[in-house]
Amino acid sequence: MTTNEFNEFFEGRINGIRQLACSKNEEYATRYDHFRNFNQGAKITGLNRDRVLWGFFIKHFISIQDYILHNATLSPCQVDEKINDMIIYLLLLAGMLVESEGRLIEPAKTPNQ
């Protein structure tokens, strides 16, 4: 894969993840509590919301691990779906950490900035 091909792949994947996250937000978040399902999960389980999120994340991680290490049968579509969900969970975790630490959200910087 050339750098240009990877850049096209990357932009397409990021755009797809953005669309997926927006559609999932409609189902799992509210206007006033973006982390609603994780907060509710924390109340139900007695765990903190980071651990609730981690439970969802690790489920996908184990599937990908089985696919890589043990030749588990997954379709390319299933692999992509799990990878996309894992990326979204990591971004949600980053958002939770920003919120819980009271940090201001700063725009992402490129290495040249």
Buried (B, 14 or more C-beta within 10 A) or exposed (E): EEEEEEEEEEEEBEEEBEEBBEEBBEEBBEEEEBBBBBBBBBEEEEBBBBEBBBEBBEEBBEBBEEBEEEEBEBEEEBBEBBBBBBBBBEEBBEEBEEEEEEEEEEEEEEEEE
